[in-house]
């Protein structure tokens, strides 16, 4: 219980993350790669993960769901609801693990202070830089700094994969 009390007392600013990357691809392509299941299946998840399924109902109030498998064979399911869509500039959605309680009890999560089903809010901005795109992700508020740090690593590797995907030309052929 002490860990839960401590996490709840952590400042909200310490339980947020903001990441920015510049991709060698036009904004429309990066937005499409982010919002189309056949694209997301190719890059979503940290290094070595495989996206098993992806469903996106791209409208305010629409839902998204993903299932992915780690290199060790562990499956994770994620879901959320779209709160705002300004194509091709911004998307805002909720983010939660469907199996959060299982992740904690199985030791697959490094922090035990979160609540089952805890949701964060993710804002993704796509800034047009001509032939490049500046993508900024803001996600808050995490249950704790430890959970936030897990997402910093996961998003970092996921964005690396997105960068490779949109720069490879494969994403263009699927437009």
RODO-2510 file (C-alpha; in nm, 4 decimals, decimal comma):
residues 175
     n   res          X          Y          Z
     1     x     0,0000     0,0000     0,0000
     2     x     0,2912     0,2337     0,0646
     3     x     0,3890     0,2227    -0,3030
     4     x     0,0356     0,3180    -0,4058
     5     x     0,0269     0,6123    -0,1626
     6     x     0,3675     0,7294    -0,2812
     7     x     0,2658     0,7117    -0,6479
     8     x    -0,0495     0,9102    -0,5858
     9     x     0,1565     1,1827    -0,4182
    10     x     0,4000     1,2169    -0,7103
    11     x     0,3437     1,5386    -0,9009
    12     x     0,1501     1,5098    -1,2231
    13     x     0,4382     1,6723    -1,4121
    14     x     0,6593     1,3780    -1,3133
    15     x     0,3978     1,1386    -1,4521
    16     x     0,3875     1,2883    -1,8036
    17     x     0,6039     1,2318    -2,1061
    18     x     0,6695     1,4299    -2,4210
    19     x     0,8739     1,2912    -2,7102
    20     x     0,9557     1,4619    -3,0389
    21     x     1,0970     1,3070    -3,3558
    22     x     1,1546     1,4284    -3,7099
    23     x     1,0734     1,1796    -3,9849
    24     x     1,1985     1,1845    -4,3433
    25     x     0,8479     1,1641    -4,4854
    26     x     0,5689     1,4124    -4,5585
    27     x     0,3077     1,4781    -4,2885
    28     x     0,0213     1,3126    -4,4795
    29     x     0,2153     0,9874    -4,5036
    30     x     0,3167     0,9863    -4,1365
    31     x    -0,0439     1,0600    -4,0345
    32     x    -0,1706     0,7782    -4,2581
    33     x     0,0908     0,5371    -4,1188
    34     x    -0,0351     0,6232    -3,7698
    35     x    -0,4072     0,5926    -3,8436
    36     x    -0,4448     0,3010    -4,0874
    37     x    -0,4406    -0,0586    -3,9567
    38     x    -0,2434    -0,2080    -4,2471
    39     x     0,0296     0,0503    -4,1867
    40     x     0,0318     0,0229    -3,8062
    41     x     0,0676    -0,3544    -3,8244
    42     x     0,4087    -0,2976    -3,9853
    43     x     0,5672    -0,0724    -3,7200
    44     x     0,3719    -0,0594    -3,3920
    45     x     0,5506    -0,1759    -3,0788
    46     x     0,8993    -0,1801    -2,9339
    47     x     1,1902    -0,3461    -3,1154
    48     x     1,1300    -0,7165    -3,1727
    49     x     0,7545    -0,6988    -3,1065
    50     x     0,5042    -0,8194    -3,3659
    51     x     0,1663    -0,6573    -3,4117
    52     x    -0,0894    -0,9396    -3,4250
    53     x    -0,4043    -0,7377    -3,4884
    54     x    -0,5108    -0,3775    -3,5261
    55     x    -0,8575    -0,2244    -3,5509
    56     x    -0,9168     0,1497    -3,5882
    57     x    -1,2472     0,3352    -3,6071
    58     x    -1,0978     0,6762    -3,6896
    59     x    -1,3646     0,9181    -3,5708
    60     x    -1,4280     1,1093    -3,2507
    61     x    -1,5753     0,8508    -3,0143
    62     x    -1,4379     0,5675    -3,2279
    63     x    -1,2179     0,3024    -3,0734
    64     x    -0,8830     0,1451    -3,1490
    65     x    -0,7434    -0,1904    -3,0353
    66     x    -0,4072    -0,3546    -3,0862
    67     x    -0,2590    -0,6866    -2,9897
    68     x     0,1151    -0,7428    -3,0032
    69     x     0,3580    -1,0173    -2,9066
    70     x     0,6973    -0,9653    -2,7444
    71     x     1,0090    -1,1541    -2,8571
    72     x     0,9526    -1,3780    -2,5508
    73     x     0,6042    -1,4678    -2,6774
    74     x     0,4071    -1,2566    -2,4284
    75     x     0,0949    -1,0925    -2,5720
    76     x    -0,0168    -0,7397    -2,4818
    77     x    -0,3511    -0,5898    -2,5727
    78     x    -0,4016    -0,2129    -2,5863
    79     x    -0,7124    -0,0058    -2,6483
    80     x    -0,8531     0,3419    -2,6443
    81     x    -1,1084     0,5922    -2,7688
    82     x    -1,0430     0,8814    -3,0059
    83     x    -1,1188     1,2170    -2,8445
    84     x    -1,0027     1,4517    -3,1220
    85     x    -0,8988     1,4082    -3,4857
    86     x    -0,7703     1,6959    -3,6988
    87     x    -0,6367     1,5298    -4,0126
    88     x    -0,3414     1,5465    -4,0777
    89     x    -0,2400     1,7653    -3,7811
    90     x    -0,3391     1,5961    -3,4566
    91     x    -0,5001     1,2963    -3,2943
    92     x    -0,5946     1,2650    -2,9280
    93     x    -0,6913     0,9308    -2,7777
    94     x    -0,7104     0,7387    -2,4545
    95     x    -0,4604     0,4568    -2,3996
    96     x    -0,4872     0,1574    -2,1682
    97     x    -0,3679    -0,2003    -2,1468
    98     x    -0,6635    -0,4370    -2,1541
    99     x    -0,4717    -0,6827    -1,9386
   100     x    -0,3236    -0,4364    -1,6873
   101     x    -0,4095    -0,6388    -1,3750
   102     x    -0,2594    -0,9534    -1,5307
   103     x     0,0570    -0,7604    -1,6230
   104     x     0,1076    -0,6623    -1,2593
   105     x     0,0466    -1,0019    -1,1025
   106     x     0,2614    -1,1848    -1,3575
   107     x     0,5608    -0,9559    -1,3005
   108     x     0,5437    -0,8221    -1,6575
   109     x     0,5124    -0,4679    -1,5222
   110     x     0,7827    -0,3085    -1,3112
   111     x     0,5494    -0,1032    -1,0948
   112     x     0,2729    -0,2273    -0,8681
   113     x     0,1078     0,1058    -0,7892
   114     x    -0,1321     0,1345    -1,0841
   115     x    -0,5004     0,0669    -1,0998
   116     x    -0,6408    -0,2034    -1,3289
   117     x    -0,7630    -0,0369    -1,6449
   118     x    -0,5802     0,2900    -1,5776
   119     x    -0,6064     0,5143    -1,8842
   120     x    -0,3779     0,7881    -2,0026
   121     x    -0,4467     1,0546    -2,2625
   122     x    -0,2177     1,0675    -2,5669
   123     x    -0,1876     1,3683    -2,7967
   124     x     0,0051     1,3231    -3,1208
   125     x     0,0876     1,6345    -3,3239
   126     x     0,2107     1,6112    -3,6827
   127     x     0,3931     1,9275    -3,7936
   128     x     0,4531     1,9788    -4,1664
   129     x     0,8202     2,0469    -4,2456
   130     x     0,7855     2,0008    -4,6208
   131     x     0,9448     1,6661    -4,7006
   132     x     0,9775     1,5942    -4,3307
   133     x     0,7389     1,5729    -4,0363
   134     x     0,7949     1,6707    -3,6750
   135     x     0,5912     1,4350    -3,4591
   136     x     0,5342     1,5176    -3,0933
   137     x     0,3704     1,2761    -2,8500
   138     x     0,2426     1,3875    -2,5105
   139     x     0,1022     1,1241    -2,2732
   140     x    -0,0349     1,1775    -1,9216
   141     x    -0,0933     1,1094    -1,6454
   142     x     0,0750     0,7821    -1,5654
   143     x     0,0179     0,5978    -1,2396
   144     x     0,3802     0,6535    -1,1414
   145     x     0,7190     0,7649    -1,2665
   146     x     0,8203     0,3989    -1,3102
   147     x     0,5308     0,3314    -1,5459
   148     x     0,6089     0,6537    -1,7340
   149     x     0,9699     0,5435    -1,7772
   150     x     0,8545     0,2094    -1,9240
   151     x     0,6571     0,4064    -2,1830
   152     x     0,9509     0,6351    -2,2650
   153     x     1,1503     0,3263    -2,3662
   154     x     0,8572     0,1665    -2,5490
   155     x     0,7642     0,4817    -2,7410
   156     x     1,1293     0,5449    -2,8280
   157     x     1,1670     0,2035    -2,9892
   158     x     0,8234     0,2279    -3,1531
   159     x     0,9075     0,5662    -3,3065
   160     x     1,2367     0,4241    -3,4348
   161     x     1,0363     0,1552    -3,6136
   162     x     0,7905     0,4131    -3,7518
   163     x     1,0822     0,6203    -3,8845
   164     x     1,2320     0,3196    -4,0596
   165     x     0,8924     0,2259    -4,2030
   166     x     0,8022     0,5667    -4,3505
   167     x     1,1549     0,6175    -4,4854
   168     x     1,1679     0,2691    -4,6456
   169     x     0,9270     0,3459    -4,9272
   170     x     0,7050     0,0569    -4,8175
   171     x     0,4579     0,2983    -4,6605
   172     x     0,4346     0,4911    -4,9902
   173     x     0,3483     0,1764    -5,1824
   174     x     0,0538     0,1134    -4,9470
   175     x    -0,1017     0,4603    -4,9849
***
